[in-house]
């Protein structure tokens, strides 16, 4: 199908071409030209993604590269396929990347186009990953994104902690990619196909044997690593603590979510008709619950703000996995809304961390005690984003949380509702605690011994001469992201659109039939009830109230001796997050063993 479908390769190619131009000519071009060209490129890509999203409302759009289309259901060509889920992800990538580049205009010094080129290559990889209809190319695009991400993490190459974070990130994620390629090789040996629709038809209605289960675990490992799910998550805090602040927006708002998208796309297109849904549901419920709890507990114990936000992202990835694990359109639709709201809110918080880092030279919670009391605008935006993270209606985070909670309860997992509320309260409360100390001067005064020693490995300020006033470009990026997070919750029809996108995503049979045989898309179900509900609003208010309680407990913990009972748990979790890449690799293989046990053993 031509027309709108041709936008897909054009979006990827445009990012790559402009990245090459900036990498070659960046040293001679004025900085304004570099910033303007990169931002204009991403604005164009975002507009193209919006157009494509509009056309996917009529059904999937697909394009066979080079005209190598299928004959009698067989093809050696590579398809690009857009449905509402993939096109929506492309829009999200475009918006977040544009805001990251806009913020970096007056934030990073002496980049010579290298930073912009890497960001555009990252965007090219994410866009290609969203649209690829071939499993091999899916992994290739993921690693294009990963290669750019490794370099961006270690962008401040003169800083030892940046190099360590980038190296840990690269080793763990590259190993995950190699394991995914091994799983792909097993599938190819079995069916002789690599395309997602061909793999669907080849495996449909077959009984899952040891080879199929092994391939599933290996392929999913790479996606679970990128998605920061426990115990595949260890690289996340190390990388996001040292990466340039605009890059953290992309990691937390795009990359980890794409890992979960990869799990959903490959499971429902390739494996859904061969591996029993009950086994998948059990495995992903366990992974999601453990991830949410570990991320929330670790988030509470952080005073380095970017590490705090990184563990908050891990906790929310656990909640997203819980919504996905119920394996219903409503659950996945709720996750989609939650992802959109979370991306905007977390982007705001990371960008504000950058403002604080460059203005005060630190993002250590105790060192910032009372330092930012004059930053009224920054404080207002900060607390709004923190409350949104806790689930305050009418932000998109609260709407997505409400829909996912309802879907989990309807599927027979009422305990998931309590987990959504408690994890939202813990992560939101940790951010509120940081803000109250920094902007209001509340809480116990830090003791001198708490301020002595190293600065927790935090990155150096990313601009040598921060202006007295925060530049308009930086404020604009922050405002766009916060407004987007609010719009997701208040614009009518967002929840229903997300539920319809989820219907298309889980329809693996329709995906294969339309791409291989040109069959018309299946009609959508009647209007889903994916909207605000009374219980959802009350639960959002409850999680917000609990977040305020958590923040207060953290601020005056010295007076709350009963909190000391949690110290042994916190110390053990901190020891597990050792910073040693060998430990992280060992935990990855332990996670694979658990996944094999949860998925494979019931089939024996």
NORHUDA-V399753 format. One record per pair of residues at least 6 apart in sequence whose C-alpha atoms are under 8 Angstrom apart, sorted by sequence separation. I is the first residue (numbers start at 0). J is the second residue. If there is no record, write none. Layout:
I:J / I:J
This chain:
54:60 / 68:74 / 69:75 / 131:137 / 155:161 / 156:162 / 186:192 / 187:193 / 192:198 / 226:232 / 227:233 / 301:307 / 324:330 / 355:361 / 356:362 / 361:367 / 390:396 / 391:397 / 392:398 / 407:413 / 408:414 / 435:441 / 436:442 / 487:493 / 503:509 / 512:518 / 513:519 / 556:562 / 67:74 / 68:75 / 69:76 / 154:161 / 155:162 / 186:193 / 224:231 / 225:232 / 227:234 / 300:307 / 323:330 / 355:362 / 387:394 / 390:397 / 408:415 / 435:442 / 503:510 / 513:520 / 552:559 / 25:33 / 67:75 / 68:76 / 128:136 / 153:161 / 190:198 / 223:231 / 224:232 / 227:235 / 239:247 / 298:306 / 299:307 / 322:330 / 323:331 / 359:367 / 388:396 / 407:415 / 408:416 / 67:76 / 128:137 / 152:161 / 153:162 / 298:307 / 322:331 / 387:396 / 407:416 / 509:518 / 66:76 / 67:77 / 127:137 / 128:138 / 152:162 / 153:163 / 183:193 / 297:307 / 298:308 / 352:362 / 387:397 / 390:400 / 65:76 / 153:164 / 190:201 / 239:250 / 298:309 / 322:333 / 323:334 / 359:370 / 404:415 / 405:416 / 509:520 / 21:33 / 64:76 / 128:140 / 152:164 / 153:165 / 298:310 / 322:334 / 404:416 / 509:521 / 63:76 / 64:77 / 127:140 / 128:141 / 152:165 / 153:166 / 297:310 / 298:311 / 63:77 / 64:78 / 63:78 / 64:79 / 100:115 / 125:140 / 150:165 / 295:310 / 319:334 / 404:419 / 62:78 / 63:79 / 124:140 / 125:141 / 149:165 / 294:310 / 295:311 / 61:78 / 62:79 / 123:140 / 124:141 / 149:166 / 294:311 / 61:79 / 62:80 / 124:142 / 294:312 / 295:313 / 319:337 / 61:80 / 124:143 / 125:144 / 149:168 / 294:313 / 295:314 / 319:338 / 400:419 / 17:37 / 60:80 / 61:81 / 123:143 / 124:144 / 149:169 / 294:314 / 59:80 / 60:81 / 123:144 / 293:314 / 294:315 / 502:523 / 59:81 / 60:82 / 96:118 / 121:143 / 122:144 / 291:313 / 292:314 / 17:40 / 59:82 / 120:143 / 121:144 / 146:169 / 290:313 / 291:314 / 294:317 / 58:82 / 59:83 / 120:144 / 121:145 / 145:169 / 290:314 / 291:315 / 499:523 / 185:210 / 186:211 / 291:316 / 292:317 / 499:524 / 14:40 / 55:81 / 56:82 / 96:122 / 121:147 / 185:211 / 290:316 / 291:317 / 351:377 / 13:40 / 14:41 / 55:82 / 56:83 / 120:147 / 121:148 / 145:172 / 290:317 / 291:318 / 55:83 / 186:214 / 226:254 / 227:255 / 289:317 / 499:527 / 93:122 / 118:147 / 185:214 / 225:254 / 226:255 / 287:316 / 288:317 / 498:527 / 51:81 / 52:82 / 92:122 / 117:147 / 225:255 / 226:256 / 287:317 / 288:318 / 351:381 / 13:44 / 52:83 / 55:86 / 117:148 / 142:173 / 182:213 / 183:214 / 226:257 / 227:258 / 286:317 / 287:318 / 495:526 / 498:529 / 182:214 / 225:257 / 226:258 / 287:319 / 495:527 / 92:125 / 117:150 / 118:151 / 181:214 / 182:215 / 225:258 / 226:259 / 287:320 / 288:321 / 348:381 / 390:423 / 495:528 / 10:44 / 52:86 / 92:126 / 117:151 / 142:176 / 182:216 / 224:258 / 286:320 / 287:321 / 347:381 / 389:423 / 390:424 / 495:529 / 51:86 / 52:87 / 182:217 / 183:218 / 223:258 / 388:423 / 389:424 / 494:529 / 495:530 / 89:125 / 181:217 / 182:218 / 222:258 / 223:259 / 284:320 / 348:384 / 389:425 / 494:530 / 10:47 / 49:86 / 89:126 / 114:151 / 180:217 / 181:218 / 222:259 / 283:320 / 284:321 / 287:324 / 308:345 / 347:384 / 348:385 / 389:426 / 390:427 / 48:86 / 49:87 / 52:90 / 88:126 / 138:176 / 179:217 / 180:218 / 283:321 / 388:426 / 389:427 / 492:530 / 48:87 / 178:217 / 179:218 / 222:261 / 223:262 / 345:384 / 388:427 / 389:428 / 89:129 / 114:154 / 178:218 / 179:219 / 222:262 / 284:324 / 308:348 / 344:384 / 387:427 / 6:47 / 48:89 / 49:90 / 88:129 / 138:179 / 179:220 / 283:324 / 284:325 / 308:349 / 344:385 / 386:427 / 6:48 / 48:90 / 138:180 / 178:220 / 179:221 / 385:427 / 86:129 / 178:221 / 219:262 / 281:324 / 344:387 / 345:388 / 385:428 / 45:89 / 46:90 / 85:129 / 86:130 / 176:220 / 177:221 / 280:324 / 305:349 / 344:388 / 6:51 / 45:90 / 48:93 / 85:130 / 135:180 / 175:220 / 176:221 / 279:324 / 280:325 / 385:430 / 386:431 / 175:221 / 280:326 / 385:431 / 3:50 / 4:51 / 45:92 / 174:221 / 175:222 / 305:352 / 341:388 / 3:51 / 45:93 / 135:183 / 304:352 / 44:93 / 45:94 / 81:130 / 134:183 / 172:221 / 175:224 / 382:431 / 80:130 / 276:326 / 3:54 / 42:93 / 79:130 / 80:131 / 41:93 / 42:94 / 79:131 / 80:132 / 172:224 / 382:434 / 41:94 / 78:131 / 79:132 / 171:224 / 172:225 / 381:434 / 77:131 / 78:132 / 340:394 / 341:395 / 41:96 / 42:97 / 77:132 / 78:133 / 215:270 / 340:395 / 341:396 / 4:60 / 41:97 / 77:133 / 339:395 / 340:396 / 378:434 / 3:60 / 4:61 / 5:62 / 229:286 / 305:362 / 339:396 / 4:62 / 135:193 / 228:286 / 251:309 / 304:362 / 337:395 / 338:396 / 38:97 / 134:193 / 135:194 / 228:287 / 303:362 / 304:363 / 336:395 / 337:396 / 340:399 / 0:60 / 133:193 / 134:194 / 229:289 / 230:290 / 256:316 / 263:323 / 303:363 / 304:364 / 336:396 / 337:397 / 378:438 / 0:61 / 1:62 / 133:194 / 134:195 / 229:290 / 251:312 / 255:316 / 259:320 / 302:363 / 303:364 / 337:398 / 338:399 / 0:62 / 38:100 / 132:194 / 133:195 / 212:274 / 228:290 / 302:364 / 336:398 / 337:399 / 37:100 / 38:101 / 132:195 / 171:234 / 240:303 / 302:365 / 336:399 / 337:400 / 132:196 / 229:293 / 335:399 / 374:438 / 240:305 / 333:398 / 334:399 / 372:437 / 373:438 / 34:100 / 168:234 / 203:269 / 207:273 / 239:305 / 240:306 / 333:399 / 334:400 / 371:437 / 372:438 / 34:101 / 167:234 / 168:235 / 202:269 / 203:270 / 205:272 / 206:273 / 207:274 / 239:306 / 332:399 / 333:400 / 369:436 / 370:437 / 371:438 / 372:439 / 202:270 / 204:272 / 205:273 / 206:274 / 333:401 / 368:436 / 369:437 / 370:438 / 371:439 / 372:440 / 168:237 / 199:268 / 203:272 / 204:273 / 236:305 / 237:306 / 240:309 / 333:402 / 334:403 / 364:433 / 367:436 / 368:437 / 369:438 / 34:104 / 164:234 / 167:237 / 168:238 / 195:265 / 198:268 / 199:269 / 202:272 / 203:273 / 236:306 / 239:309 / 332:402 / 333:403 / 367:437 / 368:438 / 369:439 / 370:440 / 8:79 / 167:238 / 198:269 / 199:270 / 202:273 / 332:403 / 365:436 / 369:440 / 7:79 / 196:268 / 330:402 / 331:403 / 364:436 / 368:440 / 369:441 / 164:237 / 165:238 / 195:268 / 196:269 / 236:309 / 329:402 / 330:403 / 333:406 / 364:437 / 7:81 / 164:238 / 195:269 / 235:309 / 236:310 / 329:403 / 330:404 / 4:79 / 235:310 / 4:80 / 164:240 / 330:406 / 368:444 / 4:81 / 161:238 / 164:241 / 329:406 / 330:407 / 368:445 / 37:115 / 41:119 / 235:313 / 33:112 / 327:406 / 161:241 / 365:445 / 30:111 / 34:115 / 160:241 / 161:242 / 232:313 / 322:403 / 325:406 / 30:112 / 33:115 / 37:119 / 256:338 / 322:404 / 325:407 / 322:406 / 365:449 / 366:450 / 26:111 / 228:313 / 322:407 / 325:410 / 365:450 / 25:111 / 26:112 / 152:238 / 227:313 / 252:338 / 321:407 / 25:112 / 152:239 / 155:242 / 24:112 / 25:113 / 153:241 / 154:242 / 155:243 / 228:316 / 396:484 / 22:111 / 152:241 / 153:242 / 154:243 / 227:316 / 228:317 / 252:341 / 253:342 / 395:484 / 22:112 / 152:242 / 226:316 / 252:342 / 394:484 / 395:485 / 398:488 / 21:112 / 22:113 / 151:242 / 152:243 / 251:342 / 252:343 / 363:454 / 394:485 / 395:486 / 397:488 / 21:113 / 151:243 / 363:455 / 393:485 / 394:486 / 395:487 / 396:488 / 252:345 / 394:487 / 395:488 / 21:115 / 22:116 / 152:246 / 248:342 / 251:345 / 252:346 / 321:415 / 363:457 / 394:488 / 395:489 / 21:116 / 151:246 / 251:346 / 362:457 / 393:488 / 394:489 / 399:494 / 361:457 / 392:488 / 393:489 / 398:494 / 18:115 / 19:116 / 248:345 / 384:481 / 18:116 / 248:346 / 361:459 / 17:116 / 18:117 / 247:346 / 360:459 / 361:460 / 360:460 / 18:119 / 248:349 / 318:419 / 17:119 / 18:120 / 247:349 / 248:350 / 356:459 / 357:460 / 15:119 / 245:349 / 356:460 / 357:461 / 14:119 / 15:120 / 244:349 / 245:350 / 356:461 / 357:462 / 14:120 / 244:350 / 315:422 / 358:465 / 14:122 / 15:123 / 244:352 / 314:422 / 315:423 / 357:465 / 14:123 / 244:353 / 442:551 / 11:122 / 12:123 / 443:554 / 11:123 / 314:426 / 442:554 / 443:555 / 10:123 / 11:124 / 441:554 / 442:555 / 443:556 / 443:557 / 11:126 / 311:426 / 354:469 / 431:546 / 10:126 / 11:127 / 78:194 / 427:543 / 431:547 / 77:194 / 428:545 / 429:546 / 432:549 / 420:538 / 424:542 / 428:546 / 432:550 / 436:554 / 8:127 / 420:539 / 423:542 / 424:543 / 427:546 / 428:547 / 431:550 / 432:551 / 7:127 / 423:543 / 424:544 / 425:545 / 426:546 / 428:548 / 429:549 / 430:550 / 420:541 / 421:542 / 424:545 / 425:546 / 428:549 / 429:550 / 432:553 / 307:429 / 308:430 / 420:542 / 424:546 / 428:550 / 432:554 / 7:130 / 307:430 / 423:546 / 424:547 / 73:197 / 421:545 / 425:549 / 429:553 / 72:197 / 424:549 / 299:425 / 351:477 / 291:418 / 295:422 / 298:425 / 299:426 / 350:477 / 402:529 / 118:246 / 129:257 / 298:426 / 402:530 / 125:254 / 296:425 / 304:433 / 402:531 / 288:418 / 292:422 / 295:425 / 299:429 / 347:477 / 401:531 / 405:535 / 134:265 / 291:422 / 295:426 / 298:429 / 302:433 / 346:477 / 347:478 / 401:532 / 404:535 / 125:257 / 398:530 / 347:480 / 398:531 / 401:534 / 402:535 / 346:480 / 347:481 / 401:535 / 400:535 / 401:536 / 344:480 / 343:480 / 344:481 / 398:535 / 401:538 / 343:481 / 397:535 / 401:539 / 397:536 / 400:539 / 343:483 / 344:484 / 343:484 / 103:245 / 342:484 / 397:539 / 102:245 / 340:483 / 341:484 / 340:484 / 392:536 / 100:245 / 339:484 / 340:485 / 99:245 / 99:246 / 340:487 / 392:539 / 339:487 / 340:488 / 391:539 / 392:540 / 99:248 / 390:539 / 391:540 / 99:249 / 389:539 / 390:540 / 336:487 / 391:542 / 303:455 / 390:542 / 391:543 / 95:248 / 96:249 / 389:542 / 390:543 / 95:249 / 303:457 / 389:543 / 92:249 / 95:252 / 336:493 / 386:543 / 389:546 / 95:253 / 336:494 / 92:253 / 333:494 / 336:497 / 91:253 / 332:494 / 335:497 / 332:495 / 333:497 / 332:497 / 333:498 / 332:498 / 331:498 / 332:499 / 332:500 / 329:498 / 332:501 / 328:498 / 331:501 / 328:499 / 329:501 / 328:501 / 328:502 / 328:505 / 333:529 / 332:529 / 329:527 / 329:529 / 241:457 / 242:458 / 240:457 / 241:458 / 240:458 / 243:461 / 271:507 / 267:504 / 268:505 / 267:505 / 268:506 / 269:507 / 267:506 / 268:507 / 264:504 / 267:507 / 268:508 / 263:504 / 264:505 / 263:505 / 268:510 / 268:511 / 91:339 / 95:343 / 102:350 / 95:346 / 300:569 / 297:569 / 296:569 / 297:572 / 297:573 / 160:456 / 160:457 / 161:458 / 160:458 / 158:458 / 158:459 / 199:507 / 199:508 / 196:507 / 200:511 / 199:511 / 282:594 / 196:510 / 197:511 / 196:511 / 282:597 / 195:511 / 196:512 / 281:597 / 282:598 / 196:514 / 197:515 / 279:597 / 196:515 / 278:597 / 279:598 / 278:598 / 278:601 / 237:578 / 233:576 / 234:583 / 233:583 / 231:583 / 108:461 / 107:461 / 108:462 / 106:461 / 107:462 / 108:463 / 231:586 / 106:462 / 230:586 / 231:587 / 230:587 / 106:465 / 230:589 / 231:590 / 230:590 / 229:590 / 105:470 / 105:472 / 106:473 / 104:472 / 105:473 / 104:473 / 102:472 / 103:473 / 101:472 / 102:473 / 220:591 / 101:473 / 102:474 / 102:475 / 101:475 / 102:476 / 217:591 / 101:476 / 102:477 / 216:591 / 99:476 / 98:476 / 216:594 / 98:477 / 216:595 / 98:479 / 98:480 / 213:595 / 212:595 / 95:480 / 212:598 / 212:599 / 209:599 / 208:602 / 207:602 / 171:580 / 170:580 / 167:578 / 167:579 / 171:583 / 84:497 / 167:580 / 171:584 / 83:499 / 84:500 / 83:500 / 84:501 / 82:500 / 84:503 / 83:503 / 84:504 / 82:503 / 82:504 / 80:514 / 78:514 / 73:515 / 72:515 / 72:516 / 71:516 / 69:515 / 69:516 / 59:510 / 61:514 / 59:513 / 58:519 / 59:520 / 58:520
